[in-house]
Amino acid sequence: MHPTAMQNCRDFFRCYAPHIERGDEPVKVIEIGSQDVNGSLRSVCPEGFAYTGVDFVEGRGVDVVLQDPYALPFADASADIVLASSVFEHSEMFWLLFLEVMRIIKPGGLFYLNVPSNGDFHRWPVDCWRFYPDSGNALVTWARRNGMRPALLESYTSLQHDDQWNDFVAVFLKDEQFIGRFAGRILQHKRDFLNGIVAGDPASFRNYSEMPQDRIELRAIREARG
C-alpha cells in the first residue's frame, strides 16, 4: 500500500461516508484486494462500519477468498460501499469485475476505485492496465450498455508523494437517481491533482494537463539546465 493510496481512500471516507443512508444495520463495506501489504484500507474505514475484505489468496486482512475473479460471493444490492485499490490493473477483464461490483452495491451505494495511471510494471500475478482521465466515464458508458444507471460523481489523477505512483481515483454511484444524497466532493478541497472531473461541473477538467506529472517535472529539469 503506497502513501497516496491510503490518503486518497481516507479522503473518500471523510467526504462520502457521512452521507450513506443508514438503517438498523451497520454500513457494509467490501474491499476487493484486501490483503494487508504494507498497510490496509481497513485502517481508514470509519468506526462502526461492517468491513469485509476479499482477495484471491489467503492472508492478513482477507476474510473471504475468491474462487472466481469475476464472481463476487455476495447478494445483489447488499453492500453500501465497495472499495478496489490497486486491483483493476491486475484484472485481465476489469470491465467484467466492474459489472459485478455494480451488481452487489445497493442503489444508493458507492464504488471507490483507485488504479495506477502510470508506474512500474508489477505482476500480481499479472499487470495489464493503466487508467487515463476518461476511464471513469468509459466505465459508466459500459455499465449503461448493460442496463445499469450509474453516475460518476468525480474522478482525478492524484500527484505523487514519497512514491512513484500517480493514482487514478473515481467515485461511482450505483444509481444516478440518488445523486442528491451526495452534495460534497473530494475535489472541493483537494489541490494536488490533475484532470479532475466533477458531476454537474460544466468545465471539462479541473487542473487540465496533457502531460503526466513525470513529464511535467522532466521538462522543468531540462528547462532549468538550459
N, C-alpha and C positions, 0 to 999 in steps of 0.2 A: 504494500500500500504506500504510494508516494504522497508527499505532503499536500499537493494540490487536490488530490482525490479526496482526502479526508476533509479538507477545508470546503470544497465545493458541496459535499454532502451535508456538512454542518450548516452551510448557508441555506441549503434546500429545506432542511427541517425547521430552521428558525423562521423561514418565510412562510412555509405552507402548512406545517403541522398544526398550528393553532386553528386552522380553518377546515380541517377534516371533520365531517359530521360524526358525532359520537352518539352511540346508543348505550345500551346496558353493558355491552361487552367492550373490552379494551380495543383500541385501534390495532388492526392486524397488519403487520409489516412482514413482507417476504423479501429476502435478499437472494438473488441468483449470483452464484460465485462467491460464497460467504467464507471460504477457508481463510483463516487468520494468517496472513503472510505479512509480517512487519506492520501489524495493525488491522483493525476491523471497523467497518462502518457501524457495527453494533454499539460501539463506544460513543457515538454521537447521536444515537436514537433517543428521543425523549423518554424520560422515566414513565413507566406505566404502560407503555406500548407492548403488545404481544409480538415478539420478534422470532421469526423462523428463518434459519439460514439453510440454503440448499446449495449443493455443489455436485460435481461429477465424481468426487473422491471423498473418502473419509478424512477427517482432520479436525483440528481445533476450530470451533465456530460453526461446524457443519451439523445440522440437526437432521436433515433429510438428504440421502444420496440419490441422485437422479439415475434412472435406468435408461432413459432416452433423452438426449439433449433438446428435443423439440416437443416433449410432452411433460408438462408440469403437473405433479400429482395433487392438484387442488381443484375444488369445485368451481364452477362458473360463478363469477361475481362474488367471490369470497374474501378478497383482500382489499384493504383500504389503500395500501401503498406497496408498490413493488420497486425494488432497487436493483440496478445492474451496473456495476462499476468495474471497468477493465475486463469486461466479459465479451461484448459483442465482437471485438476484433478477433477473438478466438473461436467464434461460431461460424462454421463454414456457410451456413444458410441462416444468417441472423434474422432475415425477414420472416422466416417461419417462427422463430422464437418470439419475435415481436407480436405476432398474432396470438400466440399462447399467453403472453403477458396480458394483452388486452382482454383475452377471454376471462382470466381469473380475477381481474380488477372489478370492483363494484362500479356502477355507472358514474358515481361522483368521486371515484378514486383516481389516484395519480401514479404515473410511472416516471421514476427518475433514472435517467440514462447518462452514464459517463463513459466515454470511449476515447482512445487517443486520436488526436488529429495529426500527430506526427510521432517520431520517436523510434527507438531501436527495434529491430526485428527480434521478437521474443516469443518462442514457441511454447504454448501451454495447453495442449500439446502441439497446436498449430497457431500460426499468426497470419491472418488473412486480410484484414481490412483496416483502413483509417477513415475517419469521418470529416467531411468538409462542412462549411456553414449551411448548405442547403439540405443536409441529410435529414434533419428533423422533419421538414416539410415533405420530403420524399417519403418518409415512413408514414406520415399522415395520409398521403395520397394512396399508398399501398393498402393501408387499413380500410380506407373508404371503398376501394375497389373490391374489398372483401366484405362489404356490407356493414361496416362499423362507422361510428361518427366521432372519432377522436378530435381533439384540438391540441395544437402545440401552444402551450402557454408562454414559453420562452426558450431560447437556446443561445449559446455563446461559446466562444473558444477562450478558455482562461489562459493567463500568462504563466510562465514558469516561475517557480520559487524553490530554489535549492534542489532542482532536478532538471531533467531534460524534456519533460513531457508538457505538451500543450493539450489540455483536455477539452474535448467537445462535450458540452453538457446540454441536455434537453429535458424539459419537464412537459409531460403529456397528461392531458385529462382524458379519461375513458370516453365520456360523452359530453359533447360540446354544450348541451343544454344546461349543464351545471357550472358554466364558466363564471357566473355571477358570485359563486361562493368564494372565489379566489381573486380578490382585487389586487393584492400585493404581488410584486415581482422582485426576484433577487437583483435584477439589473437596475432597480430604482436606487440602490445604494452601492452596488459593486462598481468599481472603476477599472480594475486590472483585467480587461478582457478585450477581445477583438470580435467583430462581426456578430453583434448581438441582435436577436430577433425577439420582439415582444408582441404578443397577440393584441390586435387592435391599434398598433402603432403604425401610422401611415408611412413612416420612414422605412426604407428597405432594410438597412442595417444600422445599428449603432456602432461607433468606432470601426467603421468600414476599413478594411485593408485587403489588398490583393495578395500581399506577401505575408507569410507566416512570421512569427517572432524571430526565428533563427535567421531568416534572410534580412529582416529589418536590421538586426544587430550586426550581421556580417557587413551589410552595406555601410553602416555607420563606422565600423572599424576601418574599412577601406577608404572611406572619405577622410577620416582622421589622419590616415597615413599619407594622404595626398596622391 
